[in-house]
């Protein structure tokens, strides 16, 4: 064999040995592990395992400075293919069932439900209710839900709805493990329908006092379509878990004959997690184990769940609960105004390109009066924030620090004016009786209307007697509203008085006609009226476009109709809301 061939073979062997050297080195490390090395490796693994366990424990609960435990939020999203157990199981012990007992006075008898005459149901109802008649007071029990939100060394504080515990003579709370505790109302707020209960930890055996509270989340960061879990006490069945998604945000609820649900809340969360009678006061939880809402109402034609539930968003609920716990009451800003939201049609009628809030009444001795705000002013900006569907004036004022001087931009008869107002305290105004002066005679109901199809007449003594008008009433009386007209769509009522058209006073029907013609000439599609009924004013916008016949423009006429108000069934009657929001 030639020398050159031998050299080539040797080079090939060296190349192969070099290539396999890392694998041989790695193998030698594994083979040459000594008992000491193994011990070090085991110790290192144990340390890592302990750290992992500690981290896992910390993810379940954390301890506050007061010694109270709160359920830690989950940063990583869960795998919903396995269900919602990772959310529900740690949260269930923090949700309670609330049972209340009320005493019904037999002297105050309600009406017996009516059924078709001659049917078996009519006989059954008559027999049942006749047997219930008694001169002795009787107890009535109702059920609701709640959740633990704060724990101190002495008390656990529980959030529920005000309508769950209103007028209750006795309140009993059942924990998830069926432990029964007597609860007391710490504080409540009718405007948000939120109440805070408290139970004494000393009433519990020592081994059960490690109560865990839920954490608040940010409902503003929640998106339509996000998964949510509802936990509550439907029909008294105990802690029940349902799941759904956020269906919508910013719902403003109205009940027939009752006004708005919680007159301070105008942005309820709508969701599809099944809630029923008894779920009121329960929590709505996101995928981080955070409370983003307090379940309050359902939309239902029957009283059962149809997949539409409503919750007070955490932004409102948290501030309310914190104040109720810390101060025993709420502390909200107040201007002393009665307001109505400015619709797009109203804005168009006045030539405005922005939204706002119309001032319908000013309290005699309130902050707004001192700042020279007048009836008919349109507030378009508050403290640098534009007034629109997202920034409702009532909420902005309520969240303002009491005593703060705030700039307000108003639109007054074609001009923008900047005013400065010092915010007062709503609760102090209620206590002093100034809220009663907020000129209840000047409360308005929001709606959109059209003047076409309406018969008008000047106010005479005969008209005053017929419609029971005050001697001071001025304007034009509505005598008749034609069926299937724009006036009927607008819900104008005979007996209402038109006082102004586009902020200009009217004294006879011709004034109304002339001002409408003037608006048409200026290219307006709407005019804004000030109308009163029994002294109560409102500002409807009236569509004045030509050719208003329904049959010629079916789509357009439908678009102008006021949306039907949802029939919201509240599980335990809440206190009536006022007919118009105040600030």
CORZIPE-V697749 format. One record per pair of residues at least 12 apart in sequence whose C-alpha atoms are under 6 Angstrom apart, sorted by the first residue. I is the first residue (numbers start at 1). J is the second residue. If there is no record, write none. Layout:
BEGIN
((I:J) (I:J))
END
This chain:
BEGIN
((59:72) (60:72) (66:152) (68:151) (68:152) (69:212) (70:212) (70:213) (70:214) (71:213) (71:214) (73:288) (73:289) (74:288) (87:289) (93:176) (94:147) (94:148) (94:213) (95:146) (95:147) (96:145) (96:146) (96:147) (96:174) (96:175) (97:145) (97:173) (97:174) (97:233) (98:143) (98:144) (98:145) (98:172) (98:173) (99:142) (99:143) (99:171) (99:172) (100:141) (100:142) (100:168) (100:170) (100:171) (101:140) (101:141) (101:168) (101:169) (101:170) (102:139) (102:140) (102:168) (102:169) (103:138) (103:139) (104:137) (104:138) (105:137) (106:135) (106:137) (143:278) (144:164) (144:278) (144:279) (144:280) (145:232) (145:233) (145:279) (145:280) (145:281) (145:282) (146:159) (146:160) (146:281) (146:282) (147:159) (148:213) (149:213) (149:214) (150:213) (154:200) (154:201) (155:199) (155:200) (155:201) (156:198) (156:199) (157:197) (157:198) (158:196) (158:197) (158:198) (159:196) (160:195) (160:281) (161:193) (161:194) (161:195) (161:281) (162:193) (162:194) (162:195) (163:572) (163:573) (163:574) (164:572) (171:183) (183:198) (183:199) (184:197) (184:198) (185:197) (186:198) (187:324) (187:328) (191:262) (191:263) (191:264) (192:262) (192:264) (192:265) (193:262) (215:290) (216:290) (216:291) (217:290) (217:291) (217:292) (218:292) (219:292) (219:313) (219:314) (224:246) (224:247) (224:248) (225:245) (225:246) (226:245) (226:246) (227:244) (227:245) (228:243) (228:244) (228:245) (228:285) (228:286) (229:242) (229:243) (229:284) (229:285) (230:242) (230:283) (230:284) (231:282) (231:283) (232:279) (232:282) (233:278) (233:279) (234:276) (234:277) (234:278) (234:279) (235:277) (235:278) (242:273) (242:274) (243:273) (244:272) (244:273) (245:271) (245:272) (246:271) (247:270) (247:271) (248:270) (249:269) (250:267) (250:268) (251:267) (251:268) (252:266) (252:267) (255:567) (255:568) (258:576) (259:577) (259:579) (260:577) (263:577) (268:310) (268:311) (268:312) (268:313) (269:310) (269:311) (270:309) (270:310) (271:308) (271:309) (272:307) (272:308) (274:307) (276:304) (276:305) (277:571) (280:295) (280:296) (281:294) (281:295) (282:294) (282:295) (283:295) (292:313) (292:314) (293:311) (293:312) (293:313) (293:314) (294:311) (294:312) (295:310) (295:311) (296:310) (296:311) (297:310) (297:570) (298:310) (298:568) (298:569) (299:568) (299:569) (332:398) (332:425) (332:426) (333:397) (333:398) (333:400) (333:402) (333:423) (333:424) (333:425) (333:426) (334:423) (334:424) (334:425) (334:426) (334:583) (335:367) (335:368) (335:423) (335:583) (336:362) (336:363) (336:366) (336:368) (336:583) (337:361) (337:362) (337:582) (337:583) (338:359) (338:360) (338:361) (338:582) (339:358) (339:359) (339:360) (339:582) (340:357) (340:358) (341:357) (342:355) (342:356) (342:357) (345:541) (346:528) (346:541) (349:524) (349:526) (349:527) (349:528) (355:388) (356:379) (356:380) (356:387) (356:388) (357:378) (357:379) (358:377) (358:378) (359:375) (359:376) (359:377) (360:375) (361:375) (361:442) (363:437) (363:438) (371:421) (377:411) (377:412) (378:410) (378:411) (379:409) (379:410) (380:409) (380:410) (381:408) (381:409) (382:408) (383:406) (383:407) (394:583) (402:423) (402:424) (402:425) (403:422) (403:423) (403:424) (404:422) (404:423) (405:421) (405:422) (406:420) (406:421) (407:419) (407:420) (441:535) (441:536) (442:536) (442:537) (443:536) (444:536) (444:537) (444:538) (444:580) (445:538) (445:580) (447:540) (448:490) (448:540) (448:541) (449:490) (449:540) (449:541) (449:542) (450:486) (450:487) (450:490) (450:542) (450:543) (451:487) (451:542) (452:486) (452:487) (453:481) (453:482) (453:485) (453:487) (454:480) (454:481) (454:487) (455:478) (455:479) (455:480) (456:477) (456:478) (456:479) (456:509) (457:476) (457:477) (457:509) (458:476) (458:508) (459:476) (459:477) (467:495) (475:498) (475:499) (475:506) (475:507) (476:497) (476:498) (476:507) (476:508) (477:496) (477:497) (478:494) (478:495) (478:496) (479:494) (480:494) (496:532) (496:533) (497:531) (497:532) (498:530) (498:531) (499:530) (499:531) (500:529) (500:530) (501:528) (501:529) (502:527) (502:528) (502:529) (525:543) (525:544) (525:545) (526:542) (526:543) (526:544) (527:541) (527:542) (528:540) (528:541))
END
